[in-house]
Amino acid sequence: MRGSLILLAALMACSDSSGPPHAPVLTTQLSSTAVGINGVLAVTLSASNPTDTTEQIAYTTPEPVYAEIKLGGQWRSGFVAGGFGGIDTLVLPSGADTALGVVSVLFTPPAQQSLAPAALSDNESFAIAPGMYDVRACFTPPGPTGAQGGSVVQGTCGNGVSFDLTP
């Protein structure tokens, strides 16, 4: 019995779970750490490849990146005009670090209808009160091959970053 436990511990130590990640690393970057109501915050999703192999990311277009804000402990998307038109890819060679896309996030007072002005393109809108929030950038991967129409595909997101929404 004791020999079996030692063998099991040795096998676990040899597993490759401690090796480098096998997927691009996604990070969220902000244009500022503070923004006011009726102000716009640029939220960027960057992808880096720490592996020694080339990685590829597939995403839906024309707006590849959207933002989510943590409200009540849950990540929520804002109002986004537009839709998905196609699929594009980004190839990341070993050691690459690049922006996947940027979304302009507009903040309006909670009582105001959360509609983004036509002057902004690639935008998203949130109607929330001033305070500290976490935001993260995400992209929508294409659905699985053969998926039924109307199926929901979860987004893939970078890390959450704090910012201060001021009056």
Order of alpha helices (4+ residues) and beta strands (2+ residues): alpha-beta-beta-beta-beta-beta-beta-beta-beta-beta-beta-beta-beta
